[in-house]
Amino acid sequence: MTEAAEATLLAQKLAAVRERMDAACRRAGRAPDSVRLLPISKTVPVERLRAAVGAGLSCLGENKVQEARLKAEAMSDLPVSWSIVGHLQTNKAKEVARFASAFQALDSLRVAEALERRLEIEDRTLEVLVQVNTSGEASKFGLAPEDVAGFARELPAFPRLRVGGLMTLAIFSADAERVRGCFRLLRIIRERLRQDGPQEIAFDALSMGMSGDFEIAIEEGATIVRVGQAIFGPRTTSDAYYWPGAAGAPAP
């Protein structure tokens, strides 16, 4: 398939996803522009991503820092920003500080400290979301709901981190109400932080919802949805590669 044909196909898939987003917004009485799409491009080759940019994408999300960095280097001639949405080890903070525009999985003060140090060296700031484990599953990273308030109180000490809100992955379940409960819990935590959290942080963003559940997430208040397979098609890499213990589960 030529790059032009690939771009046309991806544009059609993007339009279908955006229509589903708009329909979910209408059901929830929300403005369509209140929700941002973050396409998740993990395992998608650079050639297809170039076509995706041709179809109108300007931001992409990746789970693995090394994969994101290699793609960012290969596509440095294109106007694309990169968000890291997967768990980060402190030894990868240097790379994230160099090229990423956002990091959506902060759940450790050690990582916050490592990012702050590297961002100071790079003379950059970084948009950051705090990851919350709303499902209680051991396979998922993120803070326990009861630990979020205390963690949030520490964040003003890191001025290079532009903390904008919260992120979660819902429970891996075919039961829509159990999934909805995870999204609803994140929204409740956000509202509590707005009342009792540090005034320096707005906590506006709720990043929640993937290919199989983003419409439910929008109905529950998502401002960012992370969608991969509904745009780029099925992946051959097992989800256990990204979330140990989650083999066979739904993915972005």
Sequence and secondary structure as in RCSB ss.txt:
>XXXX:A:sequence
MTEAAEATLLAQKLAAVRERMDAACRRAGRAPDSVRLLPISKTVPVERLRAAVGAGLSCLGENKVQEARLKAEAM
SDLPVSWSIVGHLQTNKAKEVARFASAFQALDSLRVAEALERRLEIEDRTLEVLVQVNTSGEASKFGLAPEDVAG
FARELPAFPRLRVGGLMTLAIFSADAERVRGCFRLLRIIRERLRQDGPQEIAFDALSMGMSGDFEIAIEEGATIV
RVGQAIFGPRTTSDAYYWPGAAGAPAP
>XXXX:A:secstr
  HHHHHHHHHHHHHHHHHHHHHHHHHHT  GGGSEEEEB TT  HHHHHHHHHTT  EEEES HHHHHHHHHHT
TTS  EEEE S   GGGHHHHHHH SEEEEE  HHHHHHHHHHHHHHT  EEEEEEB  S  TT  SB GGGHHH
HHHHGGG TTEEEEEEE    S S HHHHHHHHHHHHHHHHHHHHHS TT    EEE   TTTHHHHHHTT SEE
EE HHHH   SS GGGTSTT TT    
